[in-house]
Structure formats: C-alpha cells, structure tokens
C-alpha cells in the first residue's frame, strides 16, 4: 500500500459505520489495533484491501485476521483468474495438410509392405 495507515484507518471507519463493534475501548487500544492491521496488511495492494474491507463490512461482527486473510486470498485468486482469462490464446503454428496427407500415405504404404 502507498499509505497503509490511511487505508486501514478508512477500513476501520467503514467497519464502524457499518455498525460493527470495533474491539478497542481506548485510544491506545485503537492505535494498537491500527498498528496490528497495518503490520499484517501493509503490503497488500490498495484496491484488493478496499474490496475486501467492503466485503467484510457487510458481516455481523468485526472481521478477524482469519476472515481478512481469506478475503484477500479469494480476491487475489479472482484477479489472477481474470488476468489469465484476458490473455490471448496461444497461437498455434499453421498446419500443413498436404504434408500430413503425404506422410500418412507413406506410413500406410510402409505398413502394408510389412
């Protein structure tokens, strides 16, 4: 992430706005929670983290690390599949039908002579 504290702060605000109880009771605990999330998800792409945060905000409880880990894995898997699907199909070399027919006839003649 370019600015992990900002992204994680937005995610925590999103969870709070969705009515999920944030498991931090004082300012120190909130900072510690923010630091823990930044340490764990600071290297995740901004877009992936935002999508996962929105997905988990629709839940009934504040997301655990396990929930976010699974959401990140699923989102990365979906993005990888999409990239693989967007790649052009491998271009096959042209087939020489005449040469194949000729070779087939040669094989048939060779086998009939045996």
Secondary structure, DSSP 8 states (H G I E B T S, - for coil): --SHHHHHHHHHHHHHHTT---S--SHHHHHHHHHHHHHHHTTS-HHHHHHHHHHHHTSSS---HHHHHHHHHHHHHHHHHHHHHHS---------HHHHHHHHHHHHHHHHH-
